[in-house]
Amino acid sequence: MDNSSGVGVLDKAALVLSALESGPATLAGLVTATGLARPTAHRLAVALEHHRMVARDMQGRFILGPRLSELAAAAGEDRLLATAGPVLTHLRDVTGESAQLYRRQGDMRICVAAAERLSGLRDTVPVGSTLPMKAGSAAQILMAWEEPERLHRGLQGARFTATALSGVRRRGWAQSIGEREPGVASVSAPVRGPSNRVVAAVSVSGPIERLTRHPGRMHAQAVIDAAARLSEALRRTG
C-alpha cells in the first residue's frame, strides 16, 4: 500500500515518529527503521525535537516527545466533551437535579459541561465557572486519587479530611451536604481516562430539602452509571 500523501517532508517525519513508536532509537536505528538517508533522518529528528514531538532519553537516544501526549490529551478532552452533553442530560432527567462535569485546573476545578434542572429551585453552575478544590463532592473526587504528596497539600484548609477521602476511594463516589454552599447537597463520581487515571468528576447537585442529608442513597448509582458511560467514551479509540 502506498503511504505517500504527496507531501514528502511530512511523509518522512511520519516515518520517524512511527519508528519511535516501538521505543527509543539511536540515529543509526532510525536510519535502519525508516530507510532514510542518515543526514535526512538526523535533520528531521532534530526538527521534530524542536517542536517537542521528539525528545532524547538519558542515553541520548531519540524517543517520542511530550507534545504528542498533550495532543492526545486534548483529543481525549474533545471526546469527553462531545459525549458529556447527552450523558449529563440523561443524568438530569433520571435524578431530576442539575448535573455537571468538572475538570481540575491547578488549585481550582472548572465546570466544563452542565445540564440544568428545567424548573423550580435548583443549583446552577454555569459552564466555565471555577470553584475551589477545598469543598464539595466533585472536589473530593478530583482529590481522592491524587499522589500522596499532592493529596496532603490539597487537604490543608479543606472542608473534608483524609479519612473522608479514604471512604470515597472505597465507595467509588462522594457526597457533600452544605460543604461548598449552605443549603446545597451533591453527589459525584470519577471519570477515568484510558490509563485509569481520574480525569474528571460528574455530579448532581440541588437543595438539601430534595436531596436530603444522605444524597448518596438517592443518586449515587445514577451518578456512577453516568461516570462509567463517560469513562467508556474515553477508552474508545477513534
C-alpha positions, 0 to 999 in steps of 0.5 A, a space after each residue: 500500500 502506498 503511504 505517500 500523501 504527496 507531501 514528502 517532508 511530512 511523509 518522512 517525519 511520519 516515518 520517524 515518529 512511527 519508528 519511535 513508536 516501538 521505543 527509543 532509537 539511536 540515529 543509526 536505528 532510525 536510519 535502519 527503521 525508516 530507510 532514510 538517508 542518515 543526514 535526512 533522518 538526523 535533520 528531521 529528528 532534530 526538527 521534530 525535537 524542536 517542536 517537542 514531538 521528539 525528545 532524547 532519553 538519558 542515553 541520548 537516544 531519540 524517543 517520542 516527545 511530550 507534545 504528542 501526549 498533550 495532543 492526545 490529551 486534548 483529543 481525549 478532552 474533545 471526546 469527553 466533551 462531545 459525549 458529556 452533553 447527552 450523558 449529563 442530560 440523561 443524568 438530569 432527567 433520571 435524578 431530576 437535579 442539575 448535573 455537571 462535569 468538572 475538570 481540575 485546573 491547578 488549585 481550582 476545578 472548572 465546570 466544563 459541561 452542565 445540564 440544568 434542572 428545567 424548573 423550580 429551585 435548583 443549583 446552577 453552575 454555569 459552564 466555565 465557572 471555577 470553584 475551589 478544590 477545598 469543598 464539595 463532592 466533585 472536589 473530593 473526587 478530583 482529590 481522592 486519587 491524587 499522589 500522596 504528596 499532592 493529596 496532603 497539600 490539597 487537604 490543608 484548609 479543606 472542608 473534608 479530611 483524609 479519612 473522608 477521602 479514604 471512604 470515597 476511594 472505597 465507595 467509588 463516589 462522594 457526597 457533600 451536604 452544605 460543604 461548598 454552599 449552605 443549603 446545597 447537597 451533591 453527589 459525584 463520581 470519577 471519570 477515568 481516562 484510558 490509563 485509569 487515571 481520574 480525569 474528571 468528576 460528574 455530579 448532581 447537585 440541588 437543595 438539601 430539602 430534595 436531596 436530603 442529608 444522605 444524597 448518596 442513597 438517592 443518586 449515587 448509582 445514577 451518578 456512577 452509571 453516568 461516570 462509567 458511560 463517560 469513562 467508556 467514551 474515553 477508552 474508545 479509540 477513534 
